[in-house]
Amino acid sequence: MTHTRFAKRNQGVALVTALGLLLLFAMLGTAYVRYMSIEMDDARYGLLNVRAEQLSEAAIMAAIGEIETALNNNQIPASEYDLTLPLYYHKQDGAQPIDQTITVLVKDESSRININHATPKMLTALGIKPEVAQQISQSLPNQNSGADAKWFNSVDELRTRGFLNGPEYNALTHDLLTVYSTDHDSPENYINLNTATATVLGWLFNVEAEEAKIVASKRPFTSWEDVLTKVGREPSTFNVGDIPYGSREKPKGLAFQSRCFRLVSDGLIKDVPGTTSNGLHCGTEAILLIDEKNNGSLRFWNVRPLYADEETEPSDESKPDTNTTETKE
């Protein structure tokens, strides 16, 4: 009798143990399936993120082609391009393309003041103290500069290199300044008088705001003589270049067409079946410099993820190394 009770007790323990192991295996199996599901979702998300980046970059390159074509045809590039590019996703019967429309904004970098090539008088007109303007000018590479002289790689370096403190830097109009609009070796034709704002014209021609607006209203300018006639002032009073009194020669930095553009694309993926990736962005920002033969070189390239509600405006706080450039023939 005792033996029978002992055997039944062992059977009960074995049953409970088996049920416990089955429950444990079931929980482990469920956890594993859930883990694999998360891993697959993460892989799909990562793949789409890479594709968003590729779409964004491809849109920039396509827009560069559009700009070069426009310039070759003596046309002004558009301020915005809506480009249709295919996104491929895999199905059981093969890859399926889904057209994606990527918007590329084009900003005129030639309408800004290049702090690398601005005269001390011009820097003073921007709101920088005259003695600091001289220090900035002397810190740039020239025939008399020291071994530590270097170009500005970003507008933000006015602050980080110690020329301006925080409030002084914040007081500048950052979106009217640049460091990219020309080659350092041959800085010519890098400020477009026909697209510069009235504020920039006021800085260039050393006139007050209201007079600058009147000058801007007389555009387009077709020649330097046309500029002098419409401005109606002695060129030696201008802030741009060191123009001798009585000279009618155009400063080499001024131009009547744009050769430098800032491009910002928004790689937004949408309408992909079986995913919840709508709103997944990746923005690319680039600066394109065009030479006189309409060959383009990239002076800046930045890729960053974006959110659906984030503005895709360019940022002047980035600090690329302008000593290394990628050239597109």
C-alpha positions as CSV (number, residue, x, y, z in Angstrom):
1,M,0.0,0.0,0.0
2,T,2.8,2.3,0.9
3,H,4.6,1.5,-2.3
4,T,1.5,2.4,-4.3
5,R,1.1,5.7,-2.6
6,F,4.7,6.5,-3.2
7,A,4.4,5.6,-6.9
8,K,1.4,7.8,-7.3
9,R,3.1,10.7,-5.5
10,N,6.1,10.4,-7.9
11,Q,3.7,10.3,-10.9
12,G,2.1,13.5,-9.6
13,V,5.4,15.2,-9.1
14,A,6.5,14.1,-12.6
15,L,3.3,15.5,-14.1
16,V,3.6,18.8,-12.4
17,T,7.3,19.0,-13.5
18,A,6.3,18.2,-17.0
19,L,3.6,20.7,-17.1
20,G,5.9,23.3,-15.6
21,L,8.5,22.6,-18.2
22,L,5.9,22.8,-21.0
23,L,4.8,26.2,-19.6
24,L,8.4,27.3,-19.4
25,F,9.1,26.2,-23.0
26,A,5.9,27.9,-24.2
27,M,6.9,31.1,-22.5
28,L,10.4,30.9,-24.0
29,G,8.9,30.1,-27.4
30,T,6.6,33.1,-27.2
31,A,9.4,35.4,-26.1
32,Y,11.6,34.1,-28.9
33,V,8.8,34.7,-31.5
34,R,8.3,38.2,-30.1
35,Y,12.0,38.9,-30.1
36,M,12.3,37.7,-33.7
37,S,9.3,39.9,-34.6
38,I,11.0,42.9,-33.0
39,E,14.3,42.1,-34.7
40,M,12.5,41.8,-38.1
41,D,10.6,45.1,-37.6
42,D,13.9,46.8,-36.6
43,A,15.6,45.4,-39.7
44,R,12.8,46.6,-41.9
45,Y,12.9,50.0,-40.3
46,G,16.7,50.1,-40.7
47,L,16.4,49.2,-44.4
48,L,13.8,51.8,-45.0
49,N,15.9,54.4,-43.2
50,V,18.8,53.6,-45.5
51,R,16.5,53.8,-48.5
52,A,15.2,57.2,-47.2
53,E,18.9,58.4,-47.1
54,Q,19.5,57.1,-50.6
55,L,16.4,58.8,-51.9
56,S,17.4,62.1,-50.3
57,E,20.9,61.9,-51.7
58,A,19.7,60.8,-55.1
59,A,17.3,63.8,-55.2
60,I,20.2,66.2,-54.5
61,M,22.2,64.7,-57.4
62,A,19.2,64.9,-59.7
63,A,18.6,68.5,-58.7
64,I,22.3,69.3,-59.5
65,G,21.7,68.0,-63.0
66,E,18.6,70.2,-63.3
67,I,20.6,73.3,-62.2
68,E,23.5,72.6,-64.5
69,T,21.0,72.1,-67.4
70,A,19.3,75.4,-66.6
71,L,22.6,77.3,-66.5
72,N,23.7,75.7,-69.8
73,N,20.5,77.0,-71.3
74,N,21.1,80.5,-69.8
75,Q,18.1,80.0,-67.5
76,I,17.7,80.8,-63.8
77,P,17.5,77.6,-61.7
78,A,14.1,77.0,-60.0
79,S,13.8,77.6,-56.3
80,E,12.2,74.1,-55.8
81,Y,12.3,70.8,-57.7
82,D,9.8,68.0,-57.2
83,L,11.6,64.9,-58.3
84,T,10.0,61.4,-58.8
85,L,12.3,58.5,-57.8
86,P,11.5,54.8,-57.5
87,L,11.7,53.0,-54.2
88,Y,11.9,49.2,-54.5
89,Y,10.5,46.8,-51.9
90,H,10.5,43.0,-52.2
91,K,7.5,40.8,-52.7
92,Q,7.2,37.1,-53.3
93,D,7.0,37.6,-57.1
94,G,10.0,40.0,-57.1
95,A,10.9,43.6,-56.4
96,Q,8.1,46.1,-56.7
97,P,8.9,49.8,-57.5
98,I,6.9,52.6,-55.7
99,D,7.4,56.1,-57.0
100,Q,8.4,58.6,-54.3
101,T,8.3,62.4,-54.8
102,I,11.2,64.1,-53.2
103,T,11.3,67.9,-52.9
104,V,14.6,69.7,-53.2
105,L,14.7,73.4,-52.1
106,V,17.3,75.6,-53.8
107,K,18.7,78.6,-52.0
108,D,20.8,81.2,-53.6
109,E,24.2,81.1,-51.8
110,S,25.5,83.8,-54.1
111,S,23.1,86.4,-52.5
112,R,25.0,86.2,-49.3
113,I,28.2,88.0,-48.0
114,N,31.2,85.7,-47.9
115,I,33.0,86.4,-44.7
116,N,36.2,84.9,-46.0
117,H,36.5,87.6,-48.7
118,A,34.7,90.5,-47.1
119,T,36.7,93.7,-46.6
120,P,37.1,95.2,-43.1
121,K,34.6,97.9,-44.1
122,M,32.1,95.3,-45.1
123,L,32.5,93.4,-41.9
124,T,32.0,96.6,-40.0
125,A,28.8,97.2,-42.0
126,L,27.6,93.8,-40.8
127,G,27.7,95.1,-37.2
128,I,31.2,94.0,-36.2
129,K,33.4,96.4,-34.3
130,P,36.1,98.0,-36.6
131,E,39.0,96.7,-34.6
132,V,37.5,93.2,-34.6
133,A,36.9,93.4,-38.3
134,Q,40.6,94.2,-38.8
135,Q,41.5,91.1,-36.7
136,I,39.3,88.9,-38.7
137,S,40.8,90.1,-42.0
138,Q,44.3,89.7,-40.7
139,S,43.5,86.1,-39.5
140,L,42.8,85.0,-43.1
141,P,45.4,83.6,-45.5
142,N,47.1,86.4,-47.5
143,Q,50.6,87.5,-48.5
144,N,51.3,88.9,-45.1
145,S,49.5,86.3,-42.9
146,G,51.2,84.1,-40.4
147,A,51.5,80.3,-40.3
148,D,48.3,80.1,-38.2
149,A,46.1,81.9,-40.7
150,K,43.2,79.9,-42.0
151,W,39.9,80.3,-43.8
152,F,36.6,80.1,-42.0
153,N,34.9,76.8,-42.5
154,S,31.6,78.0,-41.1
155,V,30.0,81.3,-40.0
156,D,29.9,79.9,-36.5
157,E,33.7,80.1,-36.3
158,L,33.4,83.9,-35.8
159,R,32.3,82.8,-32.3
160,T,34.3,79.6,-31.7
161,R,37.6,81.2,-32.8
162,G,37.0,84.0,-30.3
163,F,36.4,87.0,-32.5
164,L,32.8,87.5,-31.2
165,N,31.1,86.6,-28.0
166,G,27.7,85.0,-27.8
167,P,25.5,88.2,-27.9
168,E,27.7,89.8,-30.6
169,Y,27.4,86.6,-32.7
170,N,23.7,86.3,-32.2
171,A,23.2,89.9,-33.3
172,L,24.4,89.1,-36.8
173,T,22.0,88.2,-39.6
174,H,23.3,84.7,-40.1
175,D,21.2,83.8,-43.1
176,L,22.8,86.6,-45.1
177,L,26.3,85.3,-44.5
178,T,28.3,82.4,-46.0
179,V,31.8,80.8,-46.4
180,Y,31.2,78.8,-49.5
181,S,30.3,81.0,-52.5
182,T,33.7,81.1,-54.2
183,D,37.1,79.5,-54.6
184,H,39.7,80.9,-52.2
185,D,42.3,80.8,-54.9
186,S,40.3,82.9,-57.4
187,P,37.5,84.7,-55.5
188,E,35.6,86.3,-58.3
189,N,31.9,86.9,-59.2
190,Y,30.5,85.5,-55.9
191,I,27.9,88.1,-54.9
192,N,24.9,88.3,-57.3
193,L,23.6,91.9,-57.2
194,N,20.4,90.8,-58.8
195,T,19.4,88.4,-56.1
196,A,21.0,89.9,-53.0
197,T,18.5,91.3,-50.5
198,A,18.1,95.1,-49.9
199,T,20.0,94.6,-46.7
200,V,23.0,93.1,-48.5
201,L,22.9,95.9,-51.1
202,G,22.9,98.4,-48.3
203,W,26.0,96.8,-46.8
204,L,27.7,96.7,-50.2
205,F,26.9,100.2,-51.3
206,N,27.2,101.8,-47.9
207,V,23.6,103.3,-48.0
208,E,20.8,103.4,-45.5
209,A,18.0,100.8,-45.4
210,E,15.4,103.0,-47.2
211,E,17.8,104.0,-50.0
212,A,18.9,100.3,-50.3
213,K,15.2,99.4,-50.9
214,I,15.0,102.0,-53.7
215,V,18.2,100.6,-55.3
216,A,16.8,97.1,-55.1
217,S,13.6,98.2,-56.8
218,K,15.6,99.4,-59.9
219,R,16.8,95.9,-60.7
220,P,17.7,94.0,-62.8
221,F,21.3,95.3,-63.1
222,T,22.7,94.5,-66.5
223,S,26.2,96.0,-66.2
224,W,28.5,97.8,-63.7
225,E,27.7,101.1,-65.4
226,D,24.0,100.3,-65.0
227,V,24.7,99.7,-61.3
228,L,26.6,103.0,-60.9
229,T,23.8,104.9,-62.7
230,K,21.0,103.4,-60.5
231,V,22.9,103.7,-57.2
232,G,24.0,107.2,-58.0
233,R,27.0,107.4,-55.7
234,E,30.7,107.6,-56.0
235,P,32.1,104.0,-56.1
236,S,35.0,104.8,-53.7
237,T,32.4,105.2,-51.0
238,F,31.2,101.6,-51.4
239,N,32.1,99.0,-48.7
240,V,33.1,96.3,-51.3
241,G,36.7,96.4,-52.6
242,D,39.2,99.2,-52.3
243,I,37.9,101.4,-55.2
244,P,40.1,104.5,-55.8
245,Y,38.3,107.8,-56.1
246,G,37.0,108.3,-59.7
247,S,37.5,104.7,-60.7
248,R,34.7,103.0,-62.7
249,E,36.1,99.5,-62.5
250,K,33.8,96.7,-61.1
251,P,35.1,95.0,-58.0
252,K,35.9,91.4,-58.9
253,G,33.6,89.9,-56.2
254,L,30.4,91.3,-57.7
255,A,28.3,89.5,-60.4
256,F,25.0,89.6,-62.1
257,Q,24.2,85.9,-62.0
258,S,24.4,83.2,-59.3
259,R,27.1,80.5,-59.2
260,C,26.5,79.0,-55.8
261,F,23.4,77.2,-54.5
262,R,22.4,75.5,-51.3
263,L,20.2,72.4,-51.8
264,V,18.1,70.8,-49.2
265,S,16.1,67.6,-49.8
266,D,13.6,65.8,-47.8
267,G,13.6,62.0,-48.3
268,L,10.1,61.1,-47.1
269,I,9.1,57.5,-47.6
270,K,5.3,56.9,-47.9
271,D,2.7,54.5,-49.3
272,V,4.8,51.3,-48.8
273,P,2.4,48.3,-48.3
274,G,2.7,46.4,-45.1
275,T,4.7,49.0,-43.2
276,T,4.1,51.8,-40.7
277,S,7.0,53.8,-42.0
278,N,5.0,56.8,-43.4
279,G,6.7,59.9,-42.1
280,L,10.2,58.4,-42.1
281,H,12.5,61.2,-43.3
282,C,16.1,61.7,-44.1
283,G,17.3,65.1,-45.1
284,T,20.4,65.9,-47.2
285,E,21.9,69.3,-47.4
286,A,24.6,70.3,-50.0
287,I,26.2,73.4,-51.4
288,L,27.0,73.4,-55.1
289,L,29.6,75.8,-56.7
290,I,29.4,76.2,-60.4
291,D,32.4,77.5,-62.4
292,E,32.4,79.6,-65.5
293,K,32.3,76.4,-67.7
294,N,29.2,75.2,-65.8
295,N,31.0,72.4,-64.0
296,G,29.9,71.8,-60.5
297,S,31.8,71.0,-57.3
298,L,30.3,70.1,-54.0
299,R,31.5,72.3,-51.1
300,F,29.3,70.8,-48.4
301,W,27.4,67.6,-47.8
302,N,25.4,66.7,-44.7
303,V,22.9,63.8,-44.2
304,R,20.7,63.8,-41.1
305,P,17.4,62.0,-40.1
306,L,14.4,64.1,-39.9
307,Y,11.0,63.9,-38.3
308,A,7.7,64.5,-40.1
309,D,7.1,67.9,-38.4
310,E,10.7,69.1,-38.7
311,E,11.6,72.0,-41.0
312,T,14.0,71.1,-43.8
313,E,15.7,74.5,-43.9
314,P,19.4,74.5,-44.1
315,S,21.6,75.0,-41.0
316,D,24.5,77.4,-40.9
317,E,25.9,75.7,-37.7
318,S,27.5,72.8,-39.5
319,K,31.3,72.8,-39.8
320,P,32.5,70.9,-42.9
321,D,36.1,71.0,-43.9
322,T,36.1,73.2,-47.0
323,N,39.7,72.1,-47.8
324,T,38.4,68.8,-49.1
325,T,35.8,69.0,-51.9
326,E,34.1,66.5,-54.1
327,T,34.1,67.5,-57.8
328,K,31.4,66.6,-60.2
329,E,32.4,67.0,-63.8
